[in-house]
Amino acid sequence: MKEIRFHGRGGQGAVLAARMLATSFVAQGKYVASFPMYGFERRGAPVVAFTRVDDKPIKEKTQIYNPDCLVVIDPGLLSLPNLFDGLKPEGILILNSPKALTKRPHENLKLAGVVNATQIAVEEIGRDVPNTCILGAFAAATGWIELEHILAGLKQYFSGELLKQNLRSAERGFREVGIIKW
């Protein structure tokens, strides 16, 4: 089983990203469980969401304490003292940031995928909602899911011009992510 923990702020689409990733894994034939954990429900407040994926049915419904992968949609959250709590050895970080990582932010990280998802979202969608770009970067960096399944999953959430914009955003995330290995 792979466990993914999403960190973002209200309004950035972290909860929707976790849900869209789950839908995309279903399109790939996997079993999933996905759910959010809210603190204060307001725009800008920290938000955490969870997605589990496996080849067999998932019975565990608790929050994820020991993720295989962290998806951080707001780079300001890197300074949270507990962000990396429980990260498994050989962990993966997917980060929305305009800057490359200059050092390894946690000893358990083996790989980081960094993409300027905010800029891509503004260019492709016209507003700062970087979640679909992050999903493209996730596919490229982890190798756990193919881009075609991410794109198929997005069709369950968007239509018309908004779908086209989000498909382009995810494709650019896939192509433009910088991958760092330690």
Residue, then its C-alpha position, 0 to 999 in steps of 0.5 A: m500500500k502507498e500512503i500519500r499525505f497532502h498539505g496545503r491551505g484552504g482554497q489551493g485545492a489540496v482536498l480536491a487534489a487528493r480526491m482527483l488522485a484517488t479517482s485517477f488511481v481507480a482509472q488505473g485499476k487500483y483500490v483507493a481511500s481518500f479523505p480530508m482533515y480540516g482544522f479551521e474551515r477558512r480560506g488560507a488555513p492549513v489543510v491536510a488530506f490523505t490518499r491510500v492506494d493498493d492492489k487490494p481493498i483498503k480497510e484502514k480509514t484512519q489519517i496517514y501517520n507514516p506517508d510514503c509521499l508528501v505533497v506540499i501545495d504551499p511552499g510556506l508549509l515547509s517550515l512547519p515543524n511537524l510536516f515531515d513527521g512519520l515520513k517513511p525512509e525512502g520517502i518522496l516529496i512533491l513540492n509546489s515552489p518557484k525555487a529549487l531545493t538547495k538542500r535535503p529538507h529531511e533525512n528520510l527523503k530519497l527523492a523530491g519533485v519540484v514544480n512551479a505549479t502556481q505559475i503554471a496554474v496562473e498561465e493555464i487556468g488564469r488563477d492560483v489553483p495549482n492542484t492539477c499541475i501538482l498531480g502531473a508532477f506527482a505522476a512524473a516523480t513517483g512513477w506510481i501512476e501514468l499521466e494518461h490516468i491522471l488526465a482521465g481522472l480530471k474528466q470526472y471533475f471538469s468539463g469544457e474549457l476548464l477541463k482543457q485548461n486543467l489538462r494542460s496544467a497537469e501535462r505541464g506539471f508532468r513535463e516541467v517537474g524537476i526531480i532531485k535524488w539523494 
